[in-house]
Amino acid sequence: MTRAGNSPMIGQRRAKPTFAERFSGWRVQLVVFGLLAGFAVLVGRGVYLQVVQHDDLTKRGDARTLRDVTVPAHRGRILDREGAVLASSVPARGILAFPDQVEADEKQIASLAQILGQRTADVKKKLNSDRDVVYLARSVSTEKADAVKALKIPGLSLQNEFKREYPSQEVMGQVLGITNVDDIGQEGIELSQNEWLSGKHGARRVMIDRRGGVVEEQGSIRSPQQGRDLQLSLDSRVQHIAFRELKRGVEANRAKGGAAVVLDAKSGEILALVNYPTADPSDRSAAANGGLRNRAVADLFEPGSTMKPFTVATAIDTGVLKASEQIAMTGGQYTLTGATIRDSHSVGSGGYASVLEIVQKSSNVGTARIAERLPNELMSRYLQRAGFGRAPQTGFPGEAHGRLRAAQTWRPIEKATMSYGYGLSVNLVQLARAYTAFANRGSLVDVTLFKNGGVGRQARVYSPETTQIMLPMLERATHRDGTAPQSQVAGYRVAGKTGTAKKLTGATYVDGRYVASFVGLAPVSNPRYVIAVMIDEPSTGLFYGGQVAAPVFSQVMAQTLRLFEVPFDAPTPGVPGAETAVAAIVREGN
Amino acid sequence: MTKVNLLLAALVWISAFVLVSTQYRVRQLTVEINKQRDFAYQLDNDRTKSTLAQSRLSTPSRVETTARDAIGMELPDPQKTRIVDLRVEPVSTAVAQGGRP
């Protein structure tokens, strides 16, 4: 049976199906739909990742491959006036431990403790800490850090740090101060000049590979700023001389302590500023116990007789006193509103003393009688001009201002005692600065701890004529019949004044506790240096400034003058012809 | 048209090769730069340490201690110090005093 009507003829080719015919079957449509749906999902996912999650994914990618690396910047150095390094930061390492990750046996821990100079038990305690991260040690040398690294203890990490080194050790300790473990100034110049000295770390972005090695630079985030060097006015050699002699003076007199200042009288630069006892700034524990307290600028004391020249100079400058006058000494004691002022020794003769004798032999009575002629406001104004009652502004932190009460509150007895150095307080730098007025033809020079190129700001206190009158008086105080013959320096003319003040304990002055001081200048023909020395509570029985502080002054001044090759201006006993030679040198303009 | 396509394909291939090669070279140089940077840092540190060591060795107190302990030098005692005038006397004065010029 055939179906000839509908069946194709045998041998006739079948027609090619159309596109619609080909994909018209439901199976095919299902597959196509499935593919399109899958494609749509992929596109959607792509859009989601590229658009919606783009930032997040970028961050995660960068976190795996990009690192911000710190570019360290060191703290600036502190130099002396000749460029010698006084403080410098060297690379060091902090040793960090992540206690959860630390895997170390007993032997490794013992080695670690030995390298770090700690007890094994202490190291174990830190490694067993509950905290995520602990410091095992800070500011250790790179050599020690390398030794720690060689132990290959998992969970330990090294951190780049700097350590401050002070080559001059305790000699400069109280001036320079200290920094903390983060190399930030904590005391002294390190603190006051922290802004200048501090460096600022930089950062750069890098790409790292799987092993953490840098394979590509991504650019600088910020440039490092190295700390700037700081040049002080101090001279290491003078500082050493002053420290050695002060130490000797304090120990010889079994004193509680002492301080000394050496000033360049022309520029006001501080060439040396020493204290004893002192501490090595490299030893932070000593510093923490107050060993770095700079007594010369931070501590106040009553200056005693070193104030007398200012009273006399004020009286001469204002015309209320003539240098040729004779002052009535009233038997070596003077009663004023119920209180009696006494001299410890006889001054003058026949009941009178010259102004020169009053300064030379340091008469309390004579000075008080001169002060009586001065109105309170006038005397106060002169003292303020000479720098009393205001901080010396050397650039050192924690400077004491000193005490100078308002003139309106002075009672007669108070003015009298202030005229010879009681009832007001000063720090040693302040006192030394005041004496620059005598060294500079009446002008006070601003003192500084920073090199100023030999030019210091000056302010007139007394007329040149007054200082010309005062200098011989101060010079006589250093002669054999003065209060400080031990301040003399062979080959040079020296002028100065002693001070011996009882210490105030509570509200009373106690016998046996003194502050001995001496402030002087040299050479008198052309003063170059002012040196102030203070010895606190000498306890060998000698306590006068002329016995205790003047010898220190003499040694420091002699060696300083020799160091700077200052020409002689005084005849030298026992050397034939020396007097003529010195006279010639002086004529040559020295 | 075929030739242009082939040329473009070649350029793409060359560009890809150069890119990979350059990238590799950049990474090599980056590693080298970092090595040199570390070396420079190390040299700078060495210089700092050396300067510091020099300062430590030349402090006046160390010089004085060494001079005293190693070669027996000591500060002159002011009492034993004589100051002498070393300037040459003018010839005329010497002659006037009976000397020979």
Interface residues (C-beta under 8 A of the other chain):
Chain A: P72 H74 A84 V85 L86 S88 S89 V90 P91 T142 E165 P167 S168 Q169 V171 V206 G213 V214 V215 E216 E217 S236 R237 Q239 H240 I241 F243 R244 V489 A490 G491 S554 A558 Q559 F568 T572 G574 V575 G577 A578 A581
Chain B: V26 R27 T30 V31 I33 N34 Y41 N45 T48 K49 T51 L52 Q54 S55 R56 S58 T59 P60 S61 E64 L75 P78 T81 R82 I83 V84 D85 R87
